[in-house]
Amino acid sequence: MIVNPTTVHQDLQGTNLYLIGMMGSGKSTVGKILADRLGYQFFDSDTVIEQVAQQPVSQIFAESGEAVFRELETRVLAEIAGHGRKLVATGGGIVLKPENWGYLRHGVIIWLDASIEILQARLAADTTRPLLQGTDLETKLRSLYHDRQALYAQADLRIMLGETDTPEEICDRILLALAKACQEKREQDAEIEELNRQKPFHLEE
């Protein structure tokens, strides 16, 4: 089923979209394409952090530590969340701070869920990820996924990724999921409106 992005854009009414998931799940690649289709402004949170800190993420981790990076991440998220029609590819660990969920919940949270095997194949030659340095890749990925899976599962939508899925196909599935979610919300709103129109009742004492 093909969904018209213009219809989804109208249904969203400017609500921000946040892509969450493990590093290597394709959030930035998919996010750019999806933002273009929806007429949204795209942000990669790690890129914005680098612009704010004027340092690469790897250098922030090495010189200042993960705690400083996480604080910058929250500041960036808070700033973006104050505006509408934004699509954000978040860092894999953004779900770790409870404070971040207060900002994420103002939008639609979409979890791109890829298997460890897919992630390992994509990240095998990547030397830019601070959390993957100096350790066995598969072991580290499994550990990170184990620690974060329950948090990722709090997303509004979960998109399972296959080994042969193209970014365009993933975008199609996200648009379909968004269209269904918007339709369900319209139906719920209609039911609530109908209940509010019904004659009020009074408890007899």
C-alpha positions in Angstrom: 0.0 0.0 0.0 1.4 3.4 -1.0 0.7 6.3 1.3 0.6 9.9 0.1 3.2 11.8 2.1 1.2 15.0 1.8 -1.8 13.4 3.5 0.5 12.2 6.4 2.0 15.7 6.6 -1.4 17.2 7.0 -2.5 14.6 9.6 0.6 15.2 11.7 -0.2 18.9 12.0 3.4 19.8 12.6 4.1 17.1 15.2 7.8 16.4 15.4 9.2 12.9 14.5 12.0 11.3 16.4 13.9 8.2 15.1 15.4 6.1 17.8 17.4 2.9 17.8 20.8 1.4 17.8 23.8 2.9 16.1 23.9 1.5 12.6 20.2 1.2 12.2 20.1 3.8 9.5 18.4 6.6 11.4 20.2 9.4 9.6 19.9 7.9 6.1 16.2 7.1 6.5 15.5 10.3 8.3 16.8 12.5 5.5 14.6 10.7 2.9 11.6 10.7 5.1 12.0 14.4 6.0 12.2 15.3 2.3 9.0 13.3 1.5 7.1 15.0 4.4 8.4 18.5 3.9 10.0 18.4 7.3 13.3 19.9 8.4 15.9 17.2 9.2 18.3 17.2 12.1 20.9 14.6 13.1 21.4 15.2 16.8 25.0 14.1 16.8 25.8 16.6 14.0 24.1 19.4 15.9 26.1 18.5 19.1 29.3 18.7 17.1 28.3 22.1 15.8 27.5 23.3 19.4 30.7 21.9 20.9 32.8 22.6 17.9 34.3 19.1 18.4 33.6 15.7 16.9 31.6 13.3 19.0 34.6 11.0 19.4 36.7 13.9 20.8 33.9 14.9 23.3 33.9 11.4 24.6 37.7 11.2 24.8 38.3 14.6 26.4 35.1 15.3 28.4 33.5 11.9 28.9 30.1 10.4 28.1 28.3 12.4 30.8 29.2 15.7 29.2 28.0 14.4 25.8 24.7 13.3 27.3 24.1 16.7 28.8 24.8 18.3 25.4 22.4 15.8 23.8 19.6 16.9 26.2 20.2 20.5 25.5 20.0 20.0 21.7 16.9 17.9 22.1 15.2 20.5 24.3 15.9 23.2 21.7 14.6 21.2 18.7 11.5 20.1 20.7 10.5 23.7 21.0 9.8 23.9 17.3 7.4 22.0 14.9 7.8 20.1 11.7 11.2 18.7 12.6 12.4 15.1 12.0 15.3 14.1 14.3 17.7 11.2 13.9 18.7 10.8 17.5 21.8 9.1 19.0 21.5 5.5 20.1 21.7 6.4 23.8 19.2 9.3 23.9 16.7 7.0 25.6 18.9 6.5 28.6 18.1 9.8 30.3 14.5 10.0 31.7 14.6 13.8 31.1 14.9 13.2 27.4 11.6 11.3 27.3 9.8 14.5 28.4 10.9 16.1 25.1 10.5 13.0 22.9 6.9 12.4 24.1 5.9 15.8 22.5 6.4 14.1 19.1 6.0 10.7 17.5 8.8 8.3 18.5 9.8 5.7 15.8 12.0 2.8 16.7 14.1 1.4 13.8 14.8 -2.1 15.1 17.6 -4.0 13.4 19.1 -7.3 14.4 22.6 -7.6 15.9 23.7 -9.4 12.7 22.6 -6.4 10.5 24.2 -3.9 12.9 27.4 -5.8 13.0 27.7 -6.0 9.2 27.1 -2.3 8.9 29.5 -1.2 11.7 32.4 -3.7 11.2 34.5 -1.1 9.4 33.3 2.0 11.4 36.1 3.4 13.6 34.2 6.6 14.5 31.9 5.2 17.2 33.4 5.9 20.7 31.3 3.3 22.5 32.5 0.5 20.1 36.2 1.2 20.5 38.5 -1.4 22.2 36.1 -4.2 22.5 34.6 -7.1 20.6 32.0 -5.6 18.3 29.3 -8.3 18.6 29.7 -8.5 22.3 29.4 -4.7 22.7 26.4 -4.5 20.4 24.6 -7.3 22.3 25.3 -5.6 25.6 24.1 -2.2 24.4 21.0 -3.7 22.9 20.2 -5.6 26.0 20.5 -2.4 28.1 18.4 -0.3 25.8 15.8 -2.7 24.3 13.1 -2.0 27.0 13.6 1.7 26.5 13.4 1.5 22.8 10.2 -0.5 23.1 8.5 2.6 24.6 8.4 4.1 21.2 5.0 4.9 19.5 6.0 2.9 16.4 8.4 0.0 15.9 9.7 -0.7 12.4 11.5 -4.0 12.0 14.4 -3.8 9.5 15.3 -6.6 7.2 18.7 -7.3 5.7 17.7 -6.3 2.2 15.4 -3.4 3.0 16.4 -0.2 1.2 16.0 3.2 2.9 13.2 4.0 0.5 11.3 0.9 1.5 11.7 1.6 5.1 10.4 5.1 4.6 7.3 3.6 2.8 6.7 1.4 5.9 7.1 4.4 8.3 4.6 6.5 6.2 2.1 3.6 6.3 2.5 3.2 10.1 2.1 6.9 10.6 -1.0 7.0 8.4 -2.6 4.1 10.4 -1.7 5.8 13.7 -3.2 9.1 12.6 -6.4 7.3 11.5 -6.7 5.5 14.9 -6.3 8.8 16.6 -9.0 10.4 14.5 -11.3 7.5 15.4 -10.5 7.8 19.1 -11.1 11.6 19.0 -14.5 11.0 17.3 -15.5 8.5 19.9 -14.6 10.9 22.7 -16.5 13.8 21.0 -19.5 11.6 20.6 -19.4 10.7 24.3 -19.1 14.3 25.3 -22.3 15.1 23.2 -24.3 12.5 24.9 -26.7 13.5 27.7 -24.9 13.8 31.0 -25.9 11.4 33.8 -26.3 11.9 37.5 -25.7 9.4 40.2 -28.7 8.9 42.5 -27.9 9.2 46.1 
